[in-house]
């Protein structure tokens, strides 16, 4: 389990996005998980990011690298958008 030294007040969205991978891997302490879920209950934007991570995991878990060229354009654009959004939020 990880220990992220979470702030005592509300979690900022930036921190929630950083914790999503650990959340999906069930690597948060019960306290961290409860705080993150509390934030998700009130923040539609962070729920959208979480859903995008889940979609990416689902899609990439069943695609071979050659399959990307065979994706329909809306799916391909969505997948690229998810990765671009993720990359834009990562520290330089």
N, C-alpha and C positions, 0 to 999 in steps of 0.2 A: 504494500500500500504506500501511497505517496503522502507527503505532508507538505502542503503548499503555503502555509502561513497566510491563510485567508484573512482579509480585513474583517474587523468586527461588524462593520455596517453592511449595507447592501453591496452585493457583488457587482462590480462594473461589467458591462458586456464584454469588454476586451479580455478580462480575466476568465469569463465564462467560456469564450471561444477557445482560449488556451487550455481549458480543462476538459473540453469535449472528448478528446481522444481518451484521456484517462477515465472519463465517465463511461464511454462505450466499452472500454476494456475492463470495467468494474475494478478499477485500480484506485478509487477514491476511498477515503475513510468514510464511515457512516455519517459523521458530522459534515464532511465536505459534500458528500452526495446529497444530503438533506438540504444544505444551503443552495447548492446548484439547482436542485429540483424546485426549491422555493422561488428562485429567480425565474426559472423556466415557466412556472405557473403564472407569472406576471408579465413576461416579455415575449411577445409574438416574434420579434426579430430573431432572438436567440433560438426559439423553437424552429424557425425557418432554417437557420444555420445547422442546427442539430439534424433536421430532416435531410438537408443537403449532404451532410456527412454520411448519414445512413444510406441514402441513395447511392452515393459514390462507392461506398463499401460494397453494396449489393451489386452494382453494375460492374465494378472492377473485379469483383470476386468471381465473375463468370465470363469475362472477356479475355481473349488472347490478344496479344498486341496487333496481330493482323486483322482482328475483328473491328478495330476502330474505324478503318476505312469503309466498312460495310454498314456502319450505323446510319440511321436516317438522320437528316440534317437537324431536326429539332432536338433529338436525343444527344447528338454530337455537340451541338451548341450549348445545351444545358450542362453536359459534363465538362466542357471547356470552361464555361462560366463558373462552375463550382470550384474548379482548380484555380482559376484566376482570382476569385474572391478569397479563397484560402491563402494564396500566395501574397495578395495585397495586405493581408492582416498579419503576416509574419514579419518579425524584425529583420531589417536589412542585413 
